[in-house]
Amino acid sequence: MSTDWKTRTKLVHEGVRRSQFNEMSEAIFLTQGFVYDSAEQAEARFINSDPNEFIYARYGNPTTRTFEERVAALEGTEDAFACASGMAAVNGVLTSLLKAGDHIVAARALFGSCIYLMSDVLGRYGVKVTYVDGTDLNAWREAVTEETKLVFFESVSNPTLEVIDIRAVAEIAHAKGALVVVDNVFATPVFSDAVAQGADIVVYSTTKHIDGQGRALGGIICSTSEIIRGKIEPYMKHAGAAMSPHTAWLMIGGLVTLDLRCRAMADSALAIARALEGHPNVERLIYPGLESHAQHALSMEQMNGSGGTLIAIDVKGGKDAAFKVLNALTIAKISNNLGDAKSIATHPATTTHQRLPEDQKALLGITPGLLRISIGLEDKDDLIADFKAALDAL
């Protein structure tokens, strides 16, 4: 396929492999196995199969491979491996690349499951982790040593929307020989150029913007062919965390409209953030697209002029007031997903991040009044009216 194609063209046409029927829409191959013409062919395929030869759905599938190649083309990497969920992707990277005695440096503002995986699970097997303030480059410089195997961070943190300087952290890590692993979910592959900015490995929960319609769990790991096929795939195909062909087919459909959806959602997010900033019942409003955001300039540079599709609102009055706002919403739904066509409101302190100790919540800015808002595809004026009415009712 052409490397000169723009994003929307890649999202429609990259990675297509048609059957003998030459179908227009991408085919879904609902099969767990594949038939060989001979015993010799089976032997040869198990020794060394090319990208269009398949053995078993846990190892690879034509539909899944189409999805992988399309995302890799979008992300600007040589290869990709599709997984059963976003956390399967994170686990696959960390488990396949790390061993006892290795050292990780990670941003402290992370999804709770990532912290559990690094501190509790990998910690039991002798992997050491150091957490730092991801926005403090001096903290990265002090923490990353010659012993550090990799660094891990969310390019835009969940749920308080801190923006981490990918290029600067990558320079620090690479100077010590460490790999740079970026969870790029909030930034999306539409707005972020993480690989061009220094990331070695990028992971996504494709459950979010890529599917974007609340239909299926999925994840994907993007990197060089050496890392994907030499390190990630051998672990993932034996551990059993591969994406199903049906899920891959759904995700391919999501990719077609990804650019259009993300840009529409981000435009609405900026308008809503501007409309709600300064509301008398809002303690603070966090949105990287606003000049008031601490990393606004970095966000504009790193995310190609976008603030993304999520905003965070700290409601005056704490948990009780935040719950009243949630319960008063008529369009935005109370749920814990994000990147959906439907607007979603989440109270992180009692849901997605409820297992964090209170002192850690306070350190990360996850206050009792904080709401994470994922902006969907509804009319922005309807959403502004919905949020204002809920806040005005306090």
N, C-alpha and C positions, 0 to 999 in steps of 0.2 A: 504494500500500500504506500501511498505518497506521504512523505514526511512534510511536504509543503502545505498539506491541507490545514485549514483553520479548525478550531475546536468543534464547531457544530457539525462539520462534515465528517470528522473523525468519529463523533458520537453516533453517527448514522451508519457509516460504511466500514470502519476498521474491523479486521479480524473475521470477516465473513467467510465461512466455508460451507458450500452448498452440496447437497447430495446429488445422486444421479438424476433426480427429478428437477433440479435447477429451480427450486422454490424461491419466491421473492422474499418472504419473511424468513427470519432465522428459524431453523428447524430445532425441535426439542427431541433429544435422543434419550428416551426413558428406558434405559437399559443398564443393568449392572455389569454386564460382561460383553465380550466380543468374540466372534467366531474366527478361527484361523483356517486357512486353506489347507494347511498340512501341519504335521508335527514339527517339521523343520522350521516352518514360519513361526510357530509358537515359541520355539526355542530361541530363534533369532530376535524376536520382539522382546522377550524377557531379558536378553543380553543388552540390547540397545535399540530402542524404538525411536523413530523420528517424530516430530510434532504432530503429524497426521496419522500416526499409528497408536492404537489404544489397547489396553490390556484389561483394565478393571476400573469401574467408576470411582473407586476410592483413589486411584492413581491419576485418572484423567478421563475426560469425556468430550466429545466434539462441541457440545453446547457450552460446557464450562470453559473449554479452551477459547472459544470465540469471545466469551466475556472477558477472560484474562487478557487476551491480546488487545481488546478494545480499550480496557482500562490502562494497560501499559502504554499504549499509544497516546492516550490522553495525558497520562502522568509524565511521559517522557522517559520511561525506563525501558530496559531491554526485555524485561519479563515480569510476570506477576503470577501469584498463586491464590486462587479463590478458596475461601474457608467457610465453615458453617456459621460463623458469627464474627462480630468484631473482636470479641475477647478471644476467640479461637485464633484469630490472626495475631493478636498481641502475644498470646501464650506460645504460638508457633515460632515467632521470632525469638523470644527470650529463651525458650527451652532448647531450640535447635542451635543457638549460637553460644550459650553459656554453659559453664561447667563449675564444679566445686572450686572455690577459691577466687573466682572471677569477681570483678568489681563493676558495679553500675553507678552512674550518677544520674539522678532523675529530678525533674522539677517537682516541687512539693504539691503543686496544684494539679491533681490527677483524679480521674474517675476512681471511685472506691475499689472497684474490682481490680484495677491495675496495681493499686497499693497492696491489696491482699495478695495478689499473685507474686509480686516482688518480695515483699517483706515476710509473708507467712509461708508461702509455698516454696519459692526459690531459696528463701532464707533457711528452711529446714535442710536444704541440700548443699549448704555452704556457700551460696552466692551472697556477696555483701553489697548493700545498697546505701548510698548517701543521698539524702534529699536536700535540695537547695531552693532558694527563691529564684524561680526561673527568669525573672526580669532583672536579676542582679548579675551582671557579667563577671564581676569580681568574685562572686560566690562560685560561679562555674570554674573560674581560673584556679581558685583555691582547692576545689573538690576533685577536679579531673587530674589524675596522675598517670604515670607510665603504666600503672597496674590496671587502669580503667579499660574495660573491654568495650563498653558502649555507653552512650548517653541516651536518655529517653525523655521525651516531653510532648505535651500537646501544644501545637503551634498557637492555638487559641484555647485557653483553659476552660474547663467545665467545673462550675457554672458561672464563675465571676469574670470570664472573658479577658483574662490577662493575655497579652500578645508577646510571645517569645521571639527574640531575634534569631531566626534560623541561621542566617549567614554568620553572625558573630559567634554563636555557640558552636557551629560547625568548625569554624577556624580554630577555636580553643580545643575541641575534641580531636580534630585531625592532627594538630600539632603534637598530641600525645599518642597518636596511633589508634584512637578509639573510633568506633562506628557511630554514626548519628541516626537514631531511629525517631521518626516523627509520627505521632498520631495526628492526622490532618483532618479529622472529621468536621470540626467546626469551621475550618477555613474552606473546605470543599476543594475538589480538584479543579473546579471552575475558576476560583479566585486565587488559588495558591500555586506558586512555582517552587515548591519545596525542594525538588531535586536540583533544579538550577541554582538554588540558594545554598546548597551544600548537604542536603539530606542524602544518606546512603540507602536508607530503607524508609518507605512510607507505608503506613497502615491506615485502612479505613474500615469503619463499620458501614458496610453497604446497606444495612438496614435503614440508615438515615437518608441523606439526600439522594443517593444513587437509586434506591428503590423509590423512596419519596412518597409512597402511598400506603404505608403501614401494612404491607402484605406478607413480608418474609424477613427472616433473619439472614444476615450474610456478612462476610468480611473479606478483605483482600490485602495481600502483601505485595508491594511493588519494589523492585530492586534490579540489580544486574542479573544476568543469566547465571553467573558463577554462584551468586548467593542463593538465588531462587532454586535452581536445579541442583546445585552442589551441596547446599546446607538445609534449606527450608523443605524442599520436596521429600528428601529421604526420611525426614522426621515425620512430616505431615501425613504421608501416605501410609505409614505404619501406625501412627497414632489415631488415624481415622477421623480427622477434622475437616475433610474435604466438603466443598459445597455440592449440593445435589443438583442434577441437571435441570430439574424444574425451577429451582431457585435461580440458577444462572439464567434461565430463559426469562424469568420475571425481571431480573436485574438488567438484562440486555434491553428490554423494553423501557426500563427506567432511564437508561443512559441516553436514549434518543432525545428526551426532553429535558435532560439535566441542566444544560446551560440556560435554556429558556426559563425553567422554574427557579433556579438559584438567583438569576438576575432579577426576576420579578419579585421574589421574596425579599431580597436584599434592598431593593428600591422601597418596598413597603416598610421594611424594618427601619430604614433611615427616617422615613416620614413619620412613623409611629413614635420613634425615639424623640424626634424633635417636638412632636405634639405633647408628649407626656413629661418631658424634662421641665422641671420647675413646678410641676403640679403640687399643690399644698400638702397632699397626703403621700408624696414620694420623698423619702429621705435622700435617696440617690438613684440615679439612672445610669446604667453602664451600657455603653454601646461604642465599639471601636471606631465607628464612622462619625462620631461626634467629636468636636474639638475639645470637649471637656474630658475625654478619655486620656488616661495617663500615657498610653502608647499610641495615640491617634496617628502621629506622623509615621511611625513604624508600620502601623496597620495599612495606611494608604500606600506605602512603598511596597510592603511585602505581599499585600493582597490585591495589588493592581487597582487601587482606588476604591475598594469596597470595604465596608464594615462587617459584612457577613449577614446571616439570616436570623441571628438570635440577639435578644436584648435581655438585660437583667434589671429588675426593679426591686429596690429595697423599700418596702412599704412602712410608713410610720405606724407604730403601734404593735410591732412584733408579730408573733405567730397568729394571734387572734385576728388582727387586722388583715394579715395576708390571707388567712382562710376565708374571711368575709369577702375579700376581693375575688378569690377563686370561685367561691360559691355564687357570686353575683354575675359572673361572666355568662353570656348567652351564645357567643360564637366560638371563642377559644375553648378548647376542651381540656379538662384536667386529666393529664396522663404523664408518662415519664419518657416518652420517645421524643425525637426532635427531627428536624429536616423533613417534615411531612407536608403534604399538600394542605392539611388542616392545621390551623394554628393550635399550639399546645402550650398550656401553662403548667409549670411544675414547681413544687415547694421542696427544694433540695434538702433542707435540714431534716425533713421528716420522711423523705423517700430515697432518692438516689444516693444521698450522702449521709443518711441517718446513722450509719454504723461508725462514722468518724467520731472520735472523742470530742467533747465540747470545746476543749482548748484548741484542738486542731481546726475545728470549724471556725472558731473566732479568728485564728491566725490567717485562714484562707478567705475571710470575709463572707463566710456562709452564715449569715445572721438569721435569727428567727423570722425576720420580715422579708427575706429575699425570695423573689420569684424569678425563675428562668422562663423566658417566653420565646418559643420557637414560632417565627412568623410564617404563616402558610400562604396560600394563593387566593384567599378571600379578598374582596375589595378593601383597600387600605382605609378608606373613609368609614366603612362599616366597622372595621377593627378599632380604629381610633375612637369611634363613638362607644363601642363595647367596653374598652378599657377605661375610658373617661367616666362612663356611667358607673362602673364597678368601684372606681376610686372615689368618685363623688359621693357614693352612698355610705362611706365610712363616717 
